[in-house]
Amino acid sequence: QVLLVESGGGLVQAGGSLRLSCLASGSIDKFNSMAWYRQAPGKQRELVANVTNSGTTDYTNSVKGRFAISRDNDKNTVYLKMNSLKPEDTAVYYCSVMTGPLLSVYWGQGTQVIVSA
């Protein structure tokens, strides 16, 4: 079992920045990958950014150049730095990890991000 606790969400004006954090209960260097997803009201959950245990990152097109995912293995934490925020970035952001021989997926409880116009 992996416990994930997100923090850092809040209300920000368009053009502003936030940094989300996700603290994991285990050693994240053992995880296959860690990711941030988001779900806006009335929409499906979508992958925002992903980082593998080798450090390879990937982003959905709408956030490329604005968001950056990173991981600190010593702190068992993955971050999502979000710059130039837009109202359409408003969503609940979830941390997720994939780990183990069965590639089990675990989720955090989510943190709300609201971007005002």
VEXDREN-2710 file (C-alpha; in Angstrom, 1 decimal):
% VEXDREN-2710
k/r/px/py/pz
1/GLN/0.0/0.0/0.0
2/VAL/1.3/3.4/-0.9
3/LEU/-0.1/6.6/0.6
4/LEU/0.1/9.8/-1.3
5/VAL/-0.7/13.3/0.1
6/GLU/-0.9/16.2/-2.2
7/SER/-0.6/19.9/-1.2
8/GLY/-0.1/23.2/-2.8
9/GLY/-3.3/23.9/-4.5
10/GLY/-5.3/27.1/-4.2
11/LEU/-6.7/30.1/-5.9
12/VAL/-4.5/32.0/-8.3
13/GLN/-5.0/34.6/-11.0
14/ALA/-4.4/33.8/-14.6
15/GLY/-0.7/34.1/-15.4
16/GLY/0.3/33.1/-11.9
17/SER/2.1/30.1/-10.6
18/LEU/1.7/27.3/-8.1
19/ARG/3.8/24.4/-7.1
20/LEU/2.0/21.2/-6.1
21/SER/3.7/18.6/-3.9
22/CYS/3.0/14.9/-3.5
23/LEU/4.5/13.2/-0.5
24/ALA/4.7/9.4/-0.8
25/SER/4.8/6.9/2.1
26/GLY/7.5/4.8/0.5
27/SER/10.8/5.3/-1.3
28/ILE/9.8/6.8/-4.6
29/ASP/13.0/5.6/-6.3
30/LYS/11.3/2.2/-6.2
31/PHE/8.3/3.4/-8.1
32/ASN/8.1/2.7/-11.9
33/SER/6.6/6.1/-12.5
34/MET/4.9/9.0/-10.8
35/ALA/2.4/11.3/-12.4
36/TRP/0.0/14.2/-12.0
37/TYR/-3.5/13.9/-13.4
38/ARG/-6.3/16.5/-13.3
39/GLN/-10.1/16.4/-13.5
40/ALA/-12.2/19.4/-14.3
41/PRO/-15.9/19.5/-13.5
42/GLY/-17.9/17.5/-16.0
43/LYS/-14.7/16.2/-17.7
44/GLN/-12.7/13.0/-17.6
45/ARG/-9.5/12.7/-15.6
46/GLU/-6.6/13.4/-17.8
47/LEU/-2.8/12.8/-17.5
48/VAL/-1.0/16.1/-17.1
49/ALA/2.6/15.0/-16.6
50/ASN/4.6/11.9/-15.9
51/VAL/8.1/11.1/-14.7
52/THR/9.7/7.6/-14.8
53/ASN/12.2/6.3/-12.3
54/SER/14.9/7.0/-14.9
55/GLY/13.9/10.6/-15.0
56/THR/12.1/10.7/-18.4
57/THR/9.3/13.2/-18.4
58/ASP/6.2/13.6/-20.6
59/TYR/3.5/16.2/-20.7
60/THR/0.1/16.6/-22.2
61/ASN/0.3/19.2/-25.1
62/SER/-1.8/21.8/-23.3
63/VAL/0.8/22.3/-20.5
64/LYS/4.0/21.8/-22.4
65/GLY/6.3/24.8/-21.8
66/ARG/4.3/25.9/-18.8
67/PHE/4.4/23.0/-16.3
68/ALA/7.4/21.0/-15.0
69/ILE/7.3/17.7/-13.1
70/SER/10.2/16.8/-10.9
71/ARG/11.0/14.3/-8.2
72/ASP/13.1/14.5/-5.0
73/ASN/14.0/10.9/-4.0
74/ASP/15.5/12.0/-0.7
75/LYS/12.2/13.6/0.3
76/ASN/10.0/11.0/-1.3
77/THR/8.2/13.8/-3.1
78/VAL/7.1/14.6/-6.6
79/TYR/6.4/18.2/-7.6
80/LEU/4.4/19.9/-10.3
81/LYS/5.5/23.5/-11.0
82/MET/2.8/25.3/-12.9
83/ASN/3.5/28.6/-14.5
84/SER/1.5/30.9/-16.7
85/LEU/-1.7/29.4/-15.4
86/LYS/-4.9/29.7/-17.4
87/PRO/-8.5/29.4/-16.3
88/GLU/-8.7/26.1/-18.2
89/ASP/-6.2/24.7/-15.8
90/THR/-8.8/24.8/-13.1
91/ALA/-9.3/21.3/-11.8
92/VAL/-8.6/18.9/-9.0
93/TYR/-5.1/17.6/-9.4
94/TYR/-4.2/14.1/-8.4
95/CYS/-0.9/12.5/-7.7
96/SER/-0.5/8.9/-8.9
97/VAL/2.2/6.3/-8.7
98/MET/2.7/3.0/-10.5
99/THR/4.8/0.4/-8.7
100/GLY/5.5/-3.2/-8.1
101/PRO/5.6/-6.3/-10.3
102/LEU/1.9/-6.0/-11.0
103/LEU/2.3/-2.3/-11.9
104/SER/-0.3/-1.3/-9.2
105/VAL/-1.6/2.2/-9.3
106/TYR/-2.2/4.4/-6.3
107/TRP/-3.9/7.8/-6.0
108/GLY/-3.8/10.7/-3.7
109/GLN/-6.9/12.5/-2.5
110/GLY/-6.4/15.4/-4.8
111/THR/-5.8/19.1/-4.4
112/GLN/-8.0/21.8/-5.9
113/VAL/-6.5/24.4/-8.3
114/ILE/-8.7/27.4/-9.3
115/VAL/-7.4/29.9/-11.8
116/SER/-9.4/33.1/-12.0
117/ALA/-9.6/35.1/-15.2
END
